[in-house]
Amino acid sequence: MAAITASIVAELRAKTDAPMMECKKALIEADGDMARAEELLRVKLGNKASKAASRVTAEGIVTAHVEGGVGALVELNCETDFVAKNDDFLAFGKTIAELVAKSNPADVTALLTLPLKSSTVNAVRLALLGKIGENLSIRRFVRFESANKVAAYLHGTRIGVLVEFTGADEQVGKNVAMHVAAMKPVSLSSDEVPADLIAKERSIAEQEAAESGKPAEIVAKMVNGSSIQKYLKEVSLLNQPFVKNDKQTIEQYLKANNASVQKFSLFVVGEGIEKRVDDFAAEVAAQVATAKQS
């Protein structure tokens, strides 16, 4: 019989998230064959291919699909950068973006129930999850449908932008989308910047200005004047210097091309997700120690 070491048990635990003793039993039954042990666990514990819902998916890809005046942007997550490069994973992401554009689901829950490959999106997701061995989740999507034009830009697979625009030159929309990916504005215009972001910036500016030792009324003018106004220009798309020509703003670039932008959406993979770091070796040691004590 093959030796069932703690490191082998930990490896199976990392793949399946099954209980440690169940991993050990499966390995014993499979005579140390990792693939067979993983199969036994999935049969016994259900398609926990599955360590699934409990595992953080902070890696992944952004995909896009544009057809006429309809465009979709999707963030598909996984656990590791390695899987984010997997051909099946990439193909699934492309399929989902196209499905969102064509079917217009209300939300991710509705998207998961849509028919796909004689099954459903969620069933296909679970099958892929089982094949790849990592948790996969459709985190979010956005869909534009308009009588205007829609352009998309993908910076590799980690940043995606969707822009609704008007104008005769198709390249204008693509250039603006590329600019958004590079400069990451938070709103179209300065008056659309979220209030919570302005409040945060004001708090920082007040603390910095207060250190100057100037009177309170002067500090208030400094904050509400130059500091906040500068911030609003920096984070609003129309006020930003065009990344391809910093001598003109995006607003000036659009006017020069008889174009306008109605809205945009920017996705960055894993943005706002807190990554979890697991020490499986320590976990194995702790569980072995507990087992010895009992």
C-alpha positions in Angstrom: 0.0 0.0 0.0 1.2 3.5 -0.9 2.3 5.7 2.0 -0.3 8.3 2.9 1.7 11.3 4.1 0.5 14.5 5.6 1.6 16.4 2.5 -0.5 14.2 0.2 -3.5 14.6 2.4 -2.9 18.4 2.4 -2.7 18.4 -1.4 -6.1 16.6 -1.7 -7.6 18.9 0.9 -6.4 21.9 -1.1 -8.1 20.5 -4.2 -11.4 19.6 -2.7 -11.8 21.3 0.7 -13.2 18.1 2.0 -12.6 17.3 5.7 -9.1 16.1 6.5 -10.0 12.6 7.7 -12.3 12.1 4.6 -9.3 13.0 2.4 -7.1 10.5 4.2 -9.8 7.7 3.9 -10.2 8.4 0.2 -6.5 8.2 -0.3 -6.3 4.9 1.5 -9.1 3.5 -0.5 -7.5 4.7 -3.7 -4.1 3.4 -2.6 -2.6 6.8 -2.9 -3.9 7.6 -6.4 -4.7 11.3 -6.2 -7.1 11.4 -9.1 -9.0 8.4 -7.9 -9.2 9.8 -4.4 -10.6 13.1 -5.7 -13.2 11.2 -7.7 -14.2 9.1 -4.6 -14.6 12.3 -2.6 -16.8 14.0 -5.2 -19.0 10.9 -5.3 -19.3 10.7 -1.6 -19.6 14.4 -0.8 -21.5 15.6 -3.8 -20.0 17.8 -6.5 -18.0 19.7 -4.2 -15.6 19.8 -6.9 -16.5 22.1 -4.9 -14.6 23.5 -2.2 -16.6 25.8 -4.1 -18.8 28.4 -2.5 -16.4 28.8 0.5 -13.3 29.7 -1.6 -12.4 33.2 -2.5 -12.3 33.9 -6.3 -10.2 37.0 -6.7 -8.6 36.1 -10.0 -10.2 35.7 -13.3 -11.0 37.5 -16.6 -13.2 40.3 -18.0 -14.9 39.5 -21.3 -16.9 41.6 -23.7 -19.3 41.1 -26.6 -20.6 43.9 -28.8 -23.1 43.5 -31.7 -24.7 46.6 -33.1 -26.1 48.8 -30.4 -25.9 46.0 -27.8 -22.8 45.3 -25.7 -22.0 43.3 -22.6 -19.2 43.2 -20.1 -18.7 40.2 -17.8 -16.4 39.4 -14.9 -15.8 35.7 -14.5 -13.7 34.8 -11.4 -11.6 31.8 -10.3 -9.0 31.2 -7.6 -5.7 31.4 -9.3 -4.1 33.2 -12.2 -3.1 29.8 -13.7 -6.8 28.9 -14.2 -7.5 32.4 -15.6 -5.4 31.3 -18.6 -7.1 28.0 -19.1 -8.6 27.7 -22.6 -11.9 26.2 -21.3 -12.3 29.0 -18.7 -11.6 31.6 -21.4 -14.1 30.1 -23.8 -16.7 30.0 -21.0 -16.2 33.6 -20.3 -16.6 34.5 -24.0 -19.8 32.5 -24.2 -21.3 34.2 -21.2 -20.6 37.7 -22.5 -22.4 36.8 -25.8 -25.3 35.2 -23.9 -25.7 38.3 -21.7 -25.8 40.5 -24.8 -28.4 38.4 -26.6 -30.6 37.3 -23.7 -30.6 40.3 -21.4 -30.9 38.5 -18.0 -32.0 40.7 -15.1 -29.1 39.7 -12.8 -26.5 37.0 -12.2 -29.1 34.7 -10.6 -31.3 34.9 -13.8 -28.2 34.4 -15.9 -27.4 31.1 -14.2 -30.7 29.7 -15.2 -30.5 30.5 -18.9 -30.2 27.5 -21.2 -26.8 26.6 -22.5 -25.5 23.5 -24.2 -28.7 21.5 -23.6 -28.4 22.4 -19.9 -28.2 25.7 -18.0 -25.4 28.2 -17.4 -25.0 27.1 -13.8 -24.8 23.4 -14.8 -22.1 24.2 -17.3 -20.3 26.2 -14.7 -20.4 23.4 -12.2 -19.2 20.9 -14.8 -16.3 23.2 -15.6 -15.6 23.7 -11.9 -15.3 19.9 -11.5 -13.0 19.6 -14.5 -10.7 22.4 -13.5 -10.8 21.9 -9.7 -11.3 25.5 -8.7 -14.3 27.5 -7.7 -15.6 29.5 -10.6 -18.1 32.3 -10.2 -19.8 34.9 -12.5 -19.3 37.9 -10.3 -21.1 40.6 -12.3 -22.1 41.9 -15.7 -23.3 45.0 -17.3 -25.3 45.3 -20.6 -25.8 48.4 -22.8 -28.6 48.5 -25.4 -29.0 51.7 -27.2 -29.9 53.4 -30.5 -26.5 54.9 -30.2 -23.2 53.0 -30.7 -21.4 50.8 -28.2 -17.7 50.1 -28.1 -15.7 47.8 -25.9 -12.0 47.6 -25.0 -10.2 44.8 -23.2 -6.8 45.4 -21.7 -5.5 41.8 -21.7 -8.0 39.8 -19.8 -8.1 41.8 -16.5 -9.6 45.1 -17.4 -12.6 45.7 -19.6 -14.6 48.8 -20.6 -17.9 49.4 -22.3 -18.8 52.8 -23.7 -22.0 54.1 -25.2 -21.3 57.0 -27.7 -22.4 58.9 -30.7 -20.4 60.0 -33.7 -19.5 59.0 -37.2 -16.0 57.6 -36.4 -16.1 54.2 -34.7 -12.6 54.7 -33.5 -13.6 57.5 -31.2 -15.6 55.1 -29.0 -12.7 52.6 -28.9 -10.2 55.4 -28.0 -12.4 56.6 -25.2 -12.8 53.0 -23.9 -9.0 52.6 -24.0 -8.7 55.9 -22.1 -11.1 54.7 -19.4 -9.1 51.5 -19.0 -5.9 53.5 -18.5 -7.1 56.4 -16.4 -10.0 54.8 -14.5 -12.4 57.7 -14.1 -15.2 57.2 -11.5 -17.9 59.2 -13.4 -18.7 60.7 -16.7 -18.8 64.3 -15.4 -17.7 66.1 -12.2 -21.3 66.5 -11.0 -21.8 62.7 -11.1 -18.9 61.9 -8.7 -20.3 59.8 -5.8 -20.9 61.9 -2.6 -19.0 59.3 -0.5 -15.8 59.7 -2.6 -16.0 63.5 -2.4 -16.5 63.3 1.4 -13.5 61.1 1.7 -11.4 63.4 -0.4 -12.6 66.4 1.6 -11.6 64.8 4.9 -8.1 64.1 3.6 -7.7 67.6 2.2 -9.0 69.2 5.5 -6.4 67.3 7.5 -3.6 68.3 5.1 -4.7 71.9 5.0 -5.1 72.1 8.8 -1.4 71.2 9.1 -0.5 74.5 7.3 -1.5 76.4 10.5 -3.8 78.7 8.5 -7.1 80.0 10.0 -10.1 77.8 9.7 -11.9 80.0 7.2 -8.9 79.9 4.9 -8.6 76.1 5.3 -12.2 75.8 4.3 -11.7 77.9 1.2 -8.6 75.9 0.3 -10.5 72.6 0.6 -13.7 73.6 -1.2 -11.8 75.5 -3.8 -8.6 74.1 -5.3 -8.4 70.7 -3.5 -11.9 69.4 -4.3 -12.2 71.0 -7.7 -8.9 69.5 -8.7 -10.0 66.1 -7.5 -13.3 66.3 -9.4 -11.5 67.1 -12.6 -9.0 64.2 -12.1 -11.7 61.5 -11.6 -14.4 62.6 -14.1 -14.0 61.3 -17.7 -14.9 64.5 -19.6 -12.4 66.6 -17.6 -9.4 64.2 -17.9 -6.6 64.9 -20.4 -6.9 62.5 -23.3 -4.4 59.7 -22.8 -3.4 59.8 -26.5 -3.0 63.6 -26.5 -2.7 65.4 -23.1 -3.1 68.8 -24.8 -6.9 68.2 -24.9 -9.4 66.9 -22.5 -11.8 64.0 -23.4 -14.6 66.6 -23.7 -12.5 68.6 -26.2 -11.5 65.4 -28.1 -15.2 64.4 -28.4 -16.2 67.9 -29.6 -13.4 67.9 -32.2 -14.9 64.7 -33.6 -18.6 65.7 -33.4 -19.1 62.9 -30.8 -20.4 62.4 -27.3 -20.4 59.8 -24.6 -23.6 58.9 -22.8 -22.1 56.4 -20.3 -19.4 53.9 -19.6 -18.6 51.0 -17.4 -15.3 49.8 -16.1 -14.5 46.3 -14.7 -11.2 45.4 -13.1 -10.8 41.7 -12.1 -11.0 41.1 -8.4 -11.5 44.8 -7.6 -12.9 45.1 -4.0 -12.4 41.4 -3.3 -10.3 40.6 -0.3 -7.9 37.7 -1.0 -7.6 34.9 1.5 -4.3 33.2 2.2 -4.5 29.7 3.5 -1.6 27.9 5.1 -2.6 24.3 4.4 0.6 22.9 6.0 -0.2 24.5 9.3 -3.8 23.3 9.0 -2.7 19.7 8.5 -0.3 19.9 11.4 -3.0 21.3 13.7 -5.5 18.6 12.7 -3.0 15.9 13.1 -2.2 17.2 16.6 -5.9 17.3 17.5 -6.3 13.7 16.2 -3.4 12.5 18.4 -4.8 14.2 21.5 -8.2 12.5 21.0 
